[in-house]
Amino acid sequence: FVTAWLDNAMAFAVAARDAQVRLASLELKVSFLERVGVAPVEAEARVLRWGGSVVFLEAQLMDVDGGVLARASSTGKLLRPR
């Protein structure tokens, strides 16, 4: 669930930059730093590098105090409309 949360946040970072582009994950690495319980959390994602067809992304899941619970990095394929 946490992995999907972070992957989805990174997809939203791509959509925020270009709503016409879709994302296919090529590689995804997640580091689980703390236990993620049943409590409010926030995901934050950013684009590190936007290439012609490949994008590099990162995200983190934080608790309400700003403590990092999990971090992810991803390489994705940009799928542009024809």
PDB file with SEQRES, HELIX, SHEET and CRYST1 records, atoms N, CA, C and O in Angstrom:
SEQRES   1 A   82  PHE VAL THR ALA TRP LEU ASP ASN ALA MET ALA PHE ALA          
SEQRES   2 A   82  VAL ALA ALA ARG ASP ALA GLN VAL ARG LEU ALA SER LEU          
SEQRES   3 A   82  GLU LEU LYS VAL SER PHE LEU GLU ARG VAL GLY VAL ALA          
SEQRES   4 A   82  PRO VAL GLU ALA GLU ALA ARG VAL LEU ARG TRP GLY GLY          
SEQRES   5 A   82  SER VAL VAL PHE LEU GLU ALA GLN LEU MET ASP VAL ASP          
SEQRES   6 A   82  GLY GLY VAL LEU ALA ARG ALA SER SER THR GLY LYS LEU          
SEQRES   7 A   82  LEU ARG PRO ARG                                              
HELIX    1 AA1 VAL A    2  ARG A   17  1                                  16    
SHEET    1 AA1 4 ARG A  22  PHE A  32  0                                        
SHEET    2 AA1 4 VAL A  68  LEU A  79 -1                                        
SHEET    3 AA1 4 VAL A  54  ASP A  63 -1                                        
SHEET    4 AA1 4 VAL A  41  TRP A  50 -1                                        
CRYST1    1.000    1.000    1.000  90.00  90.00  90.00 P 1           1          
ATOM      1  N   PHE A   1       0.820  -1.183   0.000  1.00  0.00           N  
ATOM      2  CA  PHE A   1       0.000   0.000   0.000  1.00  0.00           C  
ATOM      3  C   PHE A   1       0.869   1.254   0.000  1.00  0.00           C  
ATOM      4  O   PHE A   1       0.604   2.201  -0.741  1.00  0.00           O  
ATOM      5  N   VAL A   2       1.898   1.255   0.826  1.00  0.00           N  
ATOM      6  CA  VAL A   2       2.796   2.419   0.906  1.00  0.00           C  
ATOM      7  C   VAL A   2       3.511   2.620  -0.428  1.00  0.00           C  
ATOM      8  O   VAL A   2       3.661   3.754  -0.884  1.00  0.00           O  
ATOM      9  N   THR A   3       3.946   1.548  -1.047  1.00  0.00           N  
ATOM     10  CA  THR A   3       4.626   1.638  -2.344  1.00  0.00           C  
ATOM     11  C   THR A   3       3.695   2.240  -3.388  1.00  0.00           C  
ATOM     12  O   THR A   3       4.097   3.118  -4.152  1.00  0.00           O  
ATOM     13  N   ALA A   4       2.459   1.770  -3.420  1.00  0.00           N  
ATOM     14  CA  ALA A   4       1.483   2.303  -4.379  1.00  0.00           C  
ATOM     15  C   ALA A   4       1.216   3.778  -4.130  1.00  0.00           C  
ATOM     16  O   ALA A   4       1.067   4.554  -5.073  1.00  0.00           O  
ATOM     17  N   TRP A   5       1.155   4.166  -2.864  1.00  0.00           N  
ATOM     18  CA  TRP A   5       0.939   5.565  -2.494  1.00  0.00           C  
ATOM     19  C   TRP A   5       2.037   6.454  -3.076  1.00  0.00           C  
ATOM     20  O   TRP A   5       1.761   7.488  -3.683  1.00  0.00           O  
ATOM     21  N   LEU A   6       3.283   6.033  -2.881  1.00  0.00           N  
ATOM     22  CA  LEU A   6       4.419   6.812  -3.365  1.00  0.00           C  
ATOM     23  C   LEU A   6       4.481   6.822  -4.889  1.00  0.00           C  
ATOM     24  O   LEU A   6       4.778   7.853  -5.493  1.00  0.00           O  
ATOM     25  N   ASP A   7       4.201   5.677  -5.511  1.00  0.00           N  
ATOM     26  CA  ASP A   7       4.194   5.584  -6.973  1.00  0.00           C  
ATOM     27  C   ASP A   7       3.123   6.508  -7.547  1.00  0.00           C  
ATOM     28  O   ASP A   7       3.360   7.191  -8.543  1.00  0.00           O  
ATOM     29  N   ASN A   8       1.958   6.530  -6.928  1.00  0.00           N  
ATOM     30  CA  ASN A   8       0.877   7.387  -7.385  1.00  0.00           C  
ATOM     31  C   ASN A   8       1.236   8.863  -7.220  1.00  0.00           C  
ATOM     32  O   ASN A   8       0.916   9.675  -8.088  1.00  0.00           O  
ATOM     33  N   ALA A   9       1.889   9.215  -6.129  1.00  0.00           N  
ATOM     34  CA  ALA A   9       2.303  10.604  -5.921  1.00  0.00           C  
ATOM     35  C   ALA A   9       3.272  11.038  -7.019  1.00  0.00           C  
ATOM     36  O   ALA A   9       3.190  12.168  -7.500  1.00  0.00           O  
ATOM     37  N   MET A  10       4.186  10.156  -7.421  1.00  0.00           N  
ATOM     38  CA  MET A  10       5.130  10.491  -8.487  1.00  0.00           C  
ATOM     39  C   MET A  10       4.406  10.645  -9.824  1.00  0.00           C  
ATOM     40  O   MET A  10       4.775  11.500 -10.629  1.00  0.00           O  
ATOM     41  N   ALA A  11       3.378   9.827 -10.070  1.00  0.00           N  
ATOM     42  CA  ALA A  11       2.574   9.969 -11.293  1.00  0.00           C  
ATOM     43  C   ALA A  11       1.865  11.327 -11.306  1.00  0.00           C  
ATOM     44  O   ALA A  11       1.746  11.953 -12.359  1.00  0.00           O  
ATOM     45  N   PHE A  12       1.398  11.781 -10.147  1.00  0.00           N  
ATOM     46  CA  PHE A  12       0.764  13.100 -10.070  1.00  0.00           C  
ATOM     47  C   PHE A  12       1.772  14.214 -10.326  1.00  0.00           C  
ATOM     48  O   PHE A  12       1.413  15.245 -10.895  1.00  0.00           O  
ATOM     49  N   ALA A  13       3.025  14.028  -9.918  1.00  0.00           N  
ATOM     50  CA  ALA A  13       4.060  15.024 -10.201  1.00  0.00           C  
ATOM     51  C   ALA A  13       4.275  15.165 -11.702  1.00  0.00           C  
ATOM     52  O   ALA A  13       4.486  16.269 -12.205  1.00  0.00           O  
ATOM     53  N   VAL A  14       4.223  14.045 -12.414  1.00  0.00           N  
ATOM     54  CA  VAL A  14       4.339  14.070 -13.878  1.00  0.00           C  
ATOM     55  C   VAL A  14       3.126  14.779 -14.474  1.00  0.00           C  
ATOM     56  O   VAL A  14       3.279  15.644 -15.337  1.00  0.00           O  
ATOM     57  N   ALA A  15       1.924  14.423 -14.022  1.00  0.00           N  
ATOM     58  CA  ALA A  15       0.700  15.030 -14.545  1.00  0.00           C  
ATOM     59  C   ALA A  15       0.656  16.537 -14.263  1.00  0.00           C  
ATOM     60  O   ALA A  15       0.124  17.303 -15.067  1.00  0.00           O  
ATOM     61  N   ALA A  16       1.212  16.962 -13.127  1.00  0.00           N  
ATOM     62  CA  ALA A  16       1.228  18.387 -12.800  1.00  0.00           C  
ATOM     63  C   ALA A  16       2.119  19.158 -13.767  1.00  0.00           C  
ATOM     64  O   ALA A  16       1.878  20.333 -14.046  1.00  0.00           O  
ATOM     65  N   ARG A  17       3.134  18.497 -14.268  1.00  0.00           N  
ATOM     66  CA  ARG A  17       4.047  19.171 -15.207  1.00  0.00           C  
ATOM     67  C   ARG A  17       3.481  19.187 -16.620  1.00  0.00           C  
ATOM     68  O   ARG A  17       3.621  20.177 -17.338  1.00  0.00           O  
ATOM     69  N   ASP A  18       2.834  18.077 -17.026  1.00  0.00           N  
ATOM     70  CA  ASP A  18       2.248  17.984 -18.368  1.00  0.00           C  
ATOM     71  C   ASP A  18       1.060  17.030 -18.308  1.00  0.00           C  
ATOM     72  O   ASP A  18       1.241  15.815 -18.234  1.00  0.00           O  
ATOM     73  N   ALA A  19      -0.134  17.569 -18.340  1.00  0.00           N  
ATOM     74  CA  ALA A  19      -1.348  16.770 -18.191  1.00  0.00           C  
ATOM     75  C   ALA A  19      -1.594  15.827 -19.362  1.00  0.00           C  
ATOM     76  O   ALA A  19      -2.399  14.903 -19.242  1.00  0.00           O  
ATOM     77  N   GLN A  20      -0.924  16.036 -20.488  1.00  0.00           N  
ATOM     78  CA  GLN A  20      -1.097  15.172 -21.662  1.00  0.00           C  
ATOM     79  C   GLN A  20      -0.256  13.900 -21.588  1.00  0.00           C  
ATOM     80  O   GLN A  20      -0.527  12.934 -22.302  1.00  0.00           O  
ATOM     81  N   VAL A  21       0.752  13.897 -20.735  1.00  0.00           N  
ATOM     82  CA  VAL A  21       1.704  12.788 -20.663  1.00  0.00           C  
ATOM     83  C   VAL A  21       1.260  11.776 -19.611  1.00  0.00           C  
ATOM     84  O   VAL A  21       0.787  12.151 -18.538  1.00  0.00           O  
ATOM     85  N   ARG A  22       1.416  10.504 -19.922  1.00  0.00           N  
ATOM     86  CA  ARG A  22       1.167   9.427 -18.961  1.00  0.00           C  
ATOM     87  C   ARG A  22       2.517   8.829 -18.573  1.00  0.00           C  
ATOM     88  O   ARG A  22       3.531   9.093 -19.220  1.00  0.00           O  
ATOM     89  N   LEU A  23       2.519   8.028 -17.520  1.00  0.00           N  
ATOM     90  CA  LEU A  23       3.760   7.496 -16.976  1.00  0.00           C  
ATOM     91  C   LEU A  23       3.700   5.979 -16.862  1.00  0.00           C  
ATOM     92  O   LEU A  23       2.721   5.421 -16.367  1.00  0.00           O  
ATOM     93  N   ALA A  24       4.741   5.331 -17.319  1.00  0.00           N  
ATOM     94  CA  ALA A  24       4.919   3.895 -17.097  1.00  0.00           C  
ATOM     95  C   ALA A  24       6.171   3.727 -16.245  1.00  0.00           C  
ATOM     96  O   ALA A  24       7.256   4.144 -16.649  1.00  0.00           O  
ATOM     97  N   SER A  25       6.029   3.122 -15.078  1.00  0.00           N  
ATOM     98  CA  SER A  25       7.178   2.938 -14.194  1.00  0.00           C  
ATOM     99  C   SER A  25       8.120   1.881 -14.757  1.00  0.00           C  
ATOM    100  O   SER A  25       7.700   0.767 -15.072  1.00  0.00           O  
ATOM    101  N   LEU A  26       9.382   2.234 -14.880  1.00  0.00           N  
ATOM    102  CA  LEU A  26      10.404   1.296 -15.344  1.00  0.00           C  
ATOM    103  C   LEU A  26      11.160   0.683 -14.177  1.00  0.00           C  
ATOM    104  O   LEU A  26      11.554  -0.482 -14.224  1.00  0.00           O  
ATOM    105  N   GLU A  27      11.359   1.475 -13.132  1.00  0.00           N  
ATOM    106  CA  GLU A  27      12.098   1.017 -11.949  1.00  0.00           C  
ATOM    107  C   GLU A  27      11.566   1.787 -10.761  1.00  0.00           C  
ATOM    108  O   GLU A  27      11.264   2.976 -10.867  1.00  0.00           O  
ATOM    109  N   LEU A  28      11.450   1.107  -9.617  1.00  0.00           N  
ATOM    110  CA  LEU A  28      10.923   1.742  -8.418  1.00  0.00           C  
ATOM    111  C   LEU A  28      11.647   1.160  -7.204  1.00  0.00           C  
ATOM    112  O   LEU A  28      11.683  -0.057  -7.017  1.00  0.00           O  
ATOM    113  N   LYS A  29      12.216   2.031  -6.389  1.00  0.00           N  
ATOM    114  CA  LYS A  29      12.895   1.613  -5.162  1.00  0.00           C  
ATOM    115  C   LYS A  29      12.247   2.330  -3.995  1.00  0.00           C  
ATOM    116  O   LYS A  29      12.054   3.545  -4.040  1.00  0.00           O  
ATOM    117  N   VAL A  30      11.910   1.589  -2.948  1.00  0.00           N  
ATOM    118  CA  VAL A  30      11.282   2.169  -1.767  1.00  0.00           C  
ATOM    119  C   VAL A  30      12.100   1.813  -0.533  1.00  0.00           C  
ATOM    120  O   VAL A  30      12.490   0.659  -0.348  1.00  0.00           O  
ATOM    121  N   SER A  31      12.355   2.796   0.300  1.00  0.00           N  
ATOM    122  CA  SER A  31      12.992   2.584   1.595  1.00  0.00           C  
ATOM    123  C   SER A  31      11.955   2.867   2.674  1.00  0.00           C  
ATOM    124  O   SER A  31      11.414   3.971   2.749  1.00  0.00           O  
ATOM    125  N   PHE A  32      11.680   1.874   3.505  1.00  0.00           N  
ATOM    126  CA  PHE A  32      10.726   2.004   4.599  1.00  0.00           C  
ATOM    127  C   PHE A  32      11.508   2.392   5.849  1.00  0.00           C  
ATOM    128  O   PHE A  32      12.236   1.572   6.409  1.00  0.00           O  
ATOM    129  N   LEU A  33      11.360   3.636   6.284  1.00  0.00           N  
ATOM    130  CA  LEU A  33      12.183   4.172   7.362  1.00  0.00           C  
ATOM    131  C   LEU A  33      11.536   4.021   8.729  1.00  0.00           C  
ATOM    132  O   LEU A  33      12.234   3.837   9.726  1.00  0.00           O  
ATOM    133  N   GLU A  34      10.219   4.095   8.788  1.00  0.00           N  
ATOM    134  CA  GLU A  34       9.469   3.972  10.037  1.00  0.00           C  
ATOM    135  C   GLU A  34       8.205   3.166   9.772  1.00  0.00           C  
ATOM    136  O   GLU A  34       7.790   2.989   8.627  1.00  0.00           O  
ATOM    137  N   ARG A  35       7.605   2.686  10.848  1.00  0.00           N  
ATOM    138  CA  ARG A  35       6.331   1.988  10.736  1.00  0.00           C  
ATOM    139  C   ARG A  35       5.260   2.978  10.289  1.00  0.00           C  
ATOM    140  O   ARG A  35       5.191   4.097  10.798  1.00  0.00           O  
ATOM    141  N   VAL A  36       4.426   2.564   9.338  1.00  0.00           N  
ATOM    142  CA  VAL A  36       3.318   3.396   8.874  1.00  0.00           C  
ATOM    143  C   VAL A  36       2.043   2.813   9.466  1.00  0.00           C  
ATOM    144  O   VAL A  36       1.576   1.754   9.048  1.00  0.00           O  
ATOM    145  N   GLY A  37       1.493   3.515  10.440  1.00  0.00           N  
ATOM    146  CA  GLY A  37       0.290   3.048  11.109  1.00  0.00           C  
ATOM    147  C   GLY A  37      -0.960   3.651  10.501  1.00  0.00           C  
ATOM    148  O   GLY A  37      -0.921   4.295   9.453  1.00  0.00           O  
ATOM    149  N   VAL A  38      -2.060   3.429  11.180  1.00  0.00           N  
ATOM    150  CA  VAL A  38      -3.337   3.993  10.751  1.00  0.00           C  
ATOM    151  C   VAL A  38      -3.425   5.400  11.346  1.00  0.00           C  
ATOM    152  O   VAL A  38      -3.859   5.585  12.483  1.00  0.00           O  
ATOM    153  N   ALA A  39      -3.009   6.368  10.565  1.00  0.00           N  
ATOM    154  CA  ALA A  39      -2.963   7.764  10.996  1.00  0.00           C  
ATOM    155  C   ALA A  39      -2.846   8.641   9.757  1.00  0.00           C  
ATOM    156  O   ALA A  39      -2.466   8.152   8.692  1.00  0.00           O  
ATOM    157  N   PRO A  40      -3.160   9.911   9.874  1.00  0.00           N  
ATOM    158  CA  PRO A  40      -3.006  10.805   8.725  1.00  0.00           C  
ATOM    159  C   PRO A  40      -1.538  10.877   8.277  1.00  0.00           C  
ATOM    160  O   PRO A  40      -0.627  10.963   9.100  1.00  0.00           O  
ATOM    161  N   VAL A  41      -1.336  10.841   6.973  1.00  0.00           N  
ATOM    162  CA  VAL A  41      -0.008  10.972   6.378  1.00  0.00           C  
ATOM    163  C   VAL A  41      -0.127  11.867   5.150  1.00  0.00           C  
ATOM    164  O   VAL A  41      -1.226  12.149   4.673  1.00  0.00           O  
ATOM    165  N   GLU A  42       1.021  12.306   4.648  1.00  0.00           N  
ATOM    166  CA  GLU A  42       1.054  13.147   3.459  1.00  0.00           C  
ATOM    167  C   GLU A  42       2.173  12.661   2.547  1.00  0.00           C  
ATOM    168  O   GLU A  42       3.280  12.378   3.004  1.00  0.00           O  
ATOM    169  N   ALA A  43       1.876  12.565   1.257  1.00  0.00           N  
ATOM    170  CA  ALA A  43       2.881  12.190   0.266  1.00  0.00           C  
ATOM    171  C   ALA A  43       3.293  13.437  -0.506  1.00  0.00           C  
ATOM    172  O   ALA A  43       2.463  14.277  -0.851  1.00  0.00           O  
ATOM    173  N   GLU A  44       4.589  13.537  -0.769  1.00  0.00           N  
ATOM    174  CA  GLU A  44       5.125  14.651  -1.542  1.00  0.00           C  
ATOM    175  C   GLU A  44       6.056  14.068  -2.597  1.00  0.00           C  
ATOM    176  O   GLU A  44       6.905  13.232  -2.287  1.00  0.00           O  
ATOM    177  N   ALA A  45       5.899  14.506  -3.841  1.00  0.00           N  
ATOM    178  CA  ALA A  45       6.726  13.973  -4.929  1.00  0.00           C  
ATOM    179  C   ALA A  45       7.271  15.105  -5.773  1.00  0.00           C  
ATOM    180  O   ALA A  45       6.704  16.197  -5.820  1.00  0.00           O  
ATOM    181  N   ARG A  46       8.378  14.829  -6.437  1.00  0.00           N  
ATOM    182  CA  ARG A  46       8.987  15.833  -7.307  1.00  0.00           C  
ATOM    183  C   ARG A  46       9.694  15.174  -8.486  1.00  0.00           C  
ATOM    184  O   ARG A  46      10.129  14.024  -8.423  1.00  0.00           O  
ATOM    185  N   VAL A  47       9.790  15.944  -9.554  1.00  0.00           N  
ATOM    186  CA  VAL A  47      10.522  15.524 -10.753  1.00  0.00           C  
ATOM    187  C   VAL A  47      11.968  15.952 -10.575  1.00  0.00           C  
ATOM    188  O   VAL A  47      12.253  17.126 -10.339  1.00  0.00           O  
ATOM    189  N   LEU A  48      12.880  14.996 -10.690  1.00  0.00           N  
ATOM    190  CA  LEU A  48      14.311  15.322 -10.592  1.00  0.00           C  
ATOM    191  C   LEU A  48      14.897  15.688 -11.947  1.00  0.00           C  
ATOM    192  O   LEU A  48      15.684  16.627 -12.062  1.00  0.00           O  
ATOM    193  N   ARG A  49      14.502  14.931 -12.981  1.00  0.00           N  
ATOM    194  CA  ARG A  49      15.021  15.177 -14.329  1.00  0.00           C  
ATOM    195  C   ARG A  49      13.963  14.756 -15.330  1.00  0.00           C  
ATOM    196  O   ARG A  49      13.441  13.644 -15.257  1.00  0.00           O  
ATOM    197  N   TRP A  50      13.646  15.635 -16.261  1.00  0.00           N  
ATOM    198  CA  TRP A  50      12.636  15.387 -17.292  1.00  0.00           C  
ATOM    199  C   TRP A  50      13.353  15.297 -18.623  1.00  0.00           C  
ATOM    200  O   TRP A  50      13.822  16.310 -19.142  1.00  0.00           O  
ATOM    201  N   GLY A  51      13.447  14.103 -19.183  1.00  0.00           N  
ATOM    202  CA  GLY A  51      14.110  13.918 -20.462  1.00  0.00           C  
ATOM    203  C   GLY A  51      13.113  13.839 -21.605  1.00  0.00           C  
ATOM    204  O   GLY A  51      11.930  14.130 -21.432  1.00  0.00           O  
ATOM    205  N   GLY A  52      13.597  13.445 -22.770  1.00  0.00           N  
ATOM    206  CA  GLY A  52      12.739  13.321 -23.941  1.00  0.00           C  
ATOM    207  C   GLY A  52      11.719  12.208 -23.803  1.00  0.00           C  
ATOM    208  O   GLY A  52      10.565  12.355 -24.207  1.00  0.00           O  
ATOM    209  N   SER A  53      12.153  11.085 -23.228  1.00  0.00           N  
ATOM    210  CA  SER A  53      11.232   9.957 -23.061  1.00  0.00           C  
ATOM    211  C   SER A  53      11.338   9.302 -21.685  1.00  0.00           C  
ATOM    212  O   SER A  53      10.557   8.407 -21.362  1.00  0.00           O  
ATOM    213  N   VAL A  54      12.292   9.740 -20.881  1.00  0.00           N  
ATOM    214  CA  VAL A  54      12.503   9.157 -19.551  1.00  0.00           C  
ATOM    215  C   VAL A  54      12.470  10.264 -18.505  1.00  0.00           C  
ATOM    216  O   VAL A  54      12.951  11.374 -18.736  1.00  0.00           O  
ATOM    217  N   VAL A  55      11.891   9.936 -17.344  1.00  0.00           N  
ATOM    218  CA  VAL A  55      11.813  10.892 -16.251  1.00  0.00           C  
ATOM    219  C   VAL A  55      12.337  10.231 -14.980  1.00  0.00           C  
ATOM    220  O   VAL A  55      12.137   9.035 -14.768  1.00  0.00           O  
ATOM    221  N   PHE A  56      13.005  11.013 -14.139  1.00  0.00           N  
ATOM    222  CA  PHE A  56      13.501  10.537 -12.851  1.00  0.00           C  
ATOM    223  C   PHE A  56      12.734  11.273 -11.762  1.00  0.00           C  
ATOM    224  O   PHE A  56      12.610  12.497 -11.791  1.00  0.00           O  
ATOM    225  N   LEU A  57      12.217  10.506 -10.798  1.00  0.00           N  
ATOM    226  CA  LEU A  57      11.308  11.043  -9.790  1.00  0.00           C  
ATOM    227  C   LEU A  57      11.715  10.603  -8.399  1.00  0.00           C  
ATOM    228  O   LEU A  57      12.452   9.631  -8.233  1.00  0.00           O  
ATOM    229  N   GLU A  58      11.224  11.333  -7.389  1.00  0.00           N  
ATOM    230  CA  GLU A  58      11.365  10.884  -6.012  1.00  0.00           C  
ATOM    231  C   GLU A  58      10.142  11.329  -5.227  1.00  0.00           C  
ATOM    232  O   GLU A  58       9.476  12.299  -5.588  1.00  0.00           O  
ATOM    233  N   ALA A  59       9.856  10.607  -4.145  1.00  0.00           N  
ATOM    234  CA  ALA A  59       8.715  10.922  -3.295  1.00  0.00           C  
ATOM    235  C   ALA A  59       9.026  10.518  -1.870  1.00  0.00           C  
ATOM    236  O   ALA A  59       9.915   9.707  -1.610  1.00  0.00           O  
ATOM    237  N   GLN A  60       8.271  11.106  -0.952  1.00  0.00           N  
ATOM    238  CA  GLN A  60       8.381  10.695   0.440  1.00  0.00           C  
ATOM    239  C   GLN A  60       7.008  10.741   1.081  1.00  0.00           C  
ATOM    240  O   GLN A  60       6.151  11.543   0.707  1.00  0.00           O  
ATOM    241  N   LEU A  61       6.818   9.863   2.056  1.00  0.00           N  
ATOM    242  CA  LEU A  61       5.589   9.795   2.836  1.00  0.00           C  
ATOM    243  C   LEU A  61       5.931  10.290   4.231  1.00  0.00           C  
ATOM    244  O   LEU A  61       6.872   9.803   4.858  1.00  0.00           O  
ATOM    245  N   MET A  62       5.147  11.280   4.726  1.00  0.00           N  
ATOM    246  CA  MET A  62       5.466  11.908   6.003  1.00  0.00           C  
ATOM    247  C   MET A  62       4.285  11.818   6.965  1.00  0.00           C  
ATOM    248  O   MET A  62       3.127  11.782   6.551  1.00  0.00           O  
ATOM    249  N   ASP A  63       4.602  11.783   8.248  1.00  0.00           N  
ATOM    250  CA  ASP A  63       3.550  11.831   9.261  1.00  0.00           C  
ATOM    251  C   ASP A  63       3.150  13.292   9.491  1.00  0.00           C  
ATOM    252  O   ASP A  63       3.720  14.191   8.873  1.00  0.00           O  
ATOM    253  N   VAL A  64       2.185  13.532  10.367  1.00  0.00           N  
ATOM    254  CA  VAL A  64       1.671  14.893  10.580  1.00  0.00           C  
ATOM    255  C   VAL A  64       2.713  15.840  11.169  1.00  0.00           C  
ATOM    256  O   VAL A  64       2.576  17.058  11.054  1.00  0.00           O  
ATOM    257  N   ASP A  65       3.745  15.296  11.795  1.00  0.00           N  
ATOM    258  CA  ASP A  65       4.811  16.121  12.355  1.00  0.00           C  
ATOM    259  C   ASP A  65       5.933  16.383  11.363  1.00  0.00           C  
ATOM    260  O   ASP A  65       6.911  17.052  11.698  1.00  0.00           O  
ATOM    261  N   GLY A  66       5.804  15.856  10.127  1.00  0.00           N  
ATOM    262  CA  GLY A  66       6.830  16.043   9.106  1.00  0.00           C  
ATOM    263  C   GLY A  66       7.910  14.983   9.117  1.00  0.00           C  
ATOM    264  O   GLY A  66       8.864  15.071   8.344  1.00  0.00           O  
ATOM    265  N   GLY A  67       7.785  13.982   9.975  1.00  0.00           N  
ATOM    266  CA  GLY A  67       8.758  12.892  10.004  1.00  0.00           C  
ATOM    267  C   GLY A  67       8.605  12.005   8.772  1.00  0.00           C  
ATOM    268  O   GLY A  67       7.488  11.664   8.383  1.00  0.00           O  
ATOM    269  N   VAL A  68       9.716  11.637   8.166  1.00  0.00           N  
ATOM    270  CA  VAL A  68       9.677  10.828   6.948  1.00  0.00           C  
ATOM    271  C   VAL A  68       9.503   9.357   7.318  1.00  0.00           C  
ATOM    272  O   VAL A  68      10.301   8.792   8.066  1.00  0.00           O  
ATOM    273  N   LEU A  69       8.452   8.753   6.785  1.00  0.00           N  
ATOM    274  CA  LEU A  69       8.142   7.350   7.045  1.00  0.00           C  
ATOM    275  C   LEU A  69       8.700   6.428   5.969  1.00  0.00           C  
ATOM    276  O   LEU A  69       9.142   5.317   6.260  1.00  0.00           O  
ATOM    277  N   ALA A  70       8.677   6.897   4.724  1.00  0.00           N  
ATOM    278  CA  ALA A  70       9.172   6.101   3.594  1.00  0.00           C  
ATOM    279  C   ALA A  70       9.600   7.046   2.486  1.00  0.00           C  
ATOM    280  O   ALA A  70       9.055   8.139   2.332  1.00  0.00           O  
ATOM    281  N   ARG A  71      10.590   6.602   1.714  1.00  0.00           N  
ATOM    282  CA  ARG A  71      11.089   7.367   0.567  1.00  0.00           C  
ATOM    283  C   ARG A  71      11.113   6.464  -0.642  1.00  0.00           C  
ATOM    284  O   ARG A  71      11.320   5.257  -0.518  1.00  0.00           O  
ATOM    285  N   ALA A  72      10.901   7.041  -1.819  1.00  0.00           N  
ATOM    286  CA  ALA A  72      10.939   6.269  -3.058  1.00  0.00           C  
ATOM    287  C   ALA A  72      11.675   7.054  -4.126  1.00  0.00           C  
ATOM    288  O   ALA A  72      11.663   8.285  -4.138  1.00  0.00           O  
ATOM    289  N   SER A  73      12.312   6.319  -5.019  1.00  0.00           N  
ATOM    290  CA  SER A  73      12.867   6.906  -6.241  1.00  0.00           C  
ATOM    291  C   SER A  73      12.427   6.033  -7.396  1.00  0.00           C  
ATOM    292  O   SER A  73      12.269   4.821  -7.252  1.00  0.00           O  
ATOM    293  N   SER A  74      12.232   6.660  -8.537  1.00  0.00           N  
ATOM    294  CA  SER A  74      11.685   5.935  -9.672  1.00  0.00           C  
ATOM    295  C   SER A  74      12.233   6.475 -10.982  1.00  0.00           C  
ATOM    296  O   SER A  74      12.539   7.660 -11.113  1.00  0.00           O  
ATOM    297  N   THR A  75      12.346   5.574 -11.944  1.00  0.00           N  
ATOM    298  CA  THR A  75      12.625   5.918 -13.328  1.00  0.00           C  
ATOM    299  C   THR A  75      11.381   5.545 -14.115  1.00  0.00           C  
ATOM    300  O   THR A  75      10.868   4.433 -13.987  1.00  0.00           O  
ATOM    301  N   GLY A  76      10.901   6.465 -14.923  1.00  0.00           N  
ATOM    302  CA  GLY A  76       9.675   6.209 -15.667  1.00  0.00           C  
ATOM    303  C   GLY A  76       9.808   6.534 -17.133  1.00  0.00           C  
ATOM    304  O   GLY A  76      10.660   7.325 -17.539  1.00  0.00           O  
ATOM    305  N   LYS A  77       8.958   5.915 -17.921  1.00  0.00           N  
ATOM    306  CA  LYS A  77       8.870   6.174 -19.360  1.00  0.00           C  
ATOM    307  C   LYS A  77       7.716   7.139 -19.570  1.00  0.00           C  
ATOM    308  O   LYS A  77       6.601   6.893 -19.109  1.00  0.00           O  
ATOM    309  N   LEU A  78       7.985   8.243 -20.270  1.00  0.00           N  
ATOM    310  CA  LEU A  78       6.948   9.213 -20.574  1.00  0.00           C  
ATOM    311  C   LEU A  78       6.188   8.745 -21.811  1.00  0.00           C  
ATOM    312  O   LEU A  78       6.784   8.509 -22.862  1.00  0.00           O  
ATOM    313  N   LEU A  79       4.884   8.614 -21.682  1.00  0.00           N  
ATOM    314  CA  LEU A  79       4.029   8.168 -22.782  1.00  0.00           C  
ATOM    315  C   LEU A  79       3.238   9.361 -23.282  1.00  0.00           C  
ATOM    316  O   LEU A  79       2.331   9.853 -22.612  1.00  0.00           O  
ATOM    317  N   ARG A  80       3.599   9.816 -24.474  1.00  0.00           N  
ATOM    318  CA  ARG A  80       2.975  11.004 -25.036  1.00  0.00           C  
ATOM    319  C   ARG A  80       1.864  10.600 -26.012  1.00  0.00           C  
ATOM    320  O   ARG A  80       1.956   9.567 -26.677  1.00  0.00           O  
ATOM    321  N   PRO A  81       0.805  11.431 -26.091  1.00  0.00           N  
ATOM    322  CA  PRO A  81      -0.270  11.122 -27.043  1.00  0.00           C  
ATOM    323  C   PRO A  81       0.224  11.217 -28.482  1.00  0.00           C  
ATOM    324  O   PRO A  81       1.112  12.010 -28.793  1.00  0.00           O  
ATOM    325  N   ARG A  82      -0.354  10.411 -29.343  1.00  0.00           N  
ATOM    326  CA  ARG A  82       0.055  10.424 -30.762  1.00  0.00           C  
ATOM    327  C   ARG A  82      -0.789  11.369 -31.548  1.00  0.00           C  
ATOM    328  O   ARG A  82      -0.594  11.514 -32.755  1.00  0.00           O  
TER     329      ARG A  82                                                      
END                                                                             
